[in-house]
Amino acid sequence: MSLHEYLYSQTLSKYDPPFYGLLFSMIRKGDSQNVRIVEAMWPERFEEFTLRYNAPYGVIPEDKWPVDGDGNPVKPPAVLLEPEYVHINVTGEAFAKLDRIKRYAKSIAEDPEDCSSNATHAKHLLLLLEDLPA
């Protein structure tokens, strides 16, 4: 492990992620040797990850998740982490509003004629929203 990885773990901890969310992320991102270690230590969670990975939207029957008219699971909302370390669900209209904010902030930040305080604020907004898809 490197200092960078250790410091990154401090940043992740500020978001207070659920343990099994981190475990599933380890399975998703780990190299084959580390994934085998996780599988050996948490075989039930590894099996659950495998089931979810192969299920539509990661929804398994035990979730009792709503289904559409064809009996398929309704897509769960995306979970994003805000800088204030709050989990939010973003779907449909809310995502469109965030996208408009992102585009507006970008236009202000790129306008050299704009006053510096607005440009600074816009650049800060862009940093907050940079993880949103384009």
KAFEN-V60071 format. One record per pair of residues at least 12 apart in sequence whose C-alpha atoms are under 6 Angstrom apart, sorted by the first residue. I is the first residue (numbers start at 1). GAP is how many residues later the second one is. D is the distance in Angstrom with one decimal. If there is no record, write none. Layout:
i: {I	I}
gap: {GAP	GAP}
d: {D	D}
This chain:
i: {15	77	77	77	78	105	109	109}
gap: {70	12	13	14	12	17	13	14}
d: {4.8	5.7	6.0	5.6	5.7	4.7	5.3	5.6}
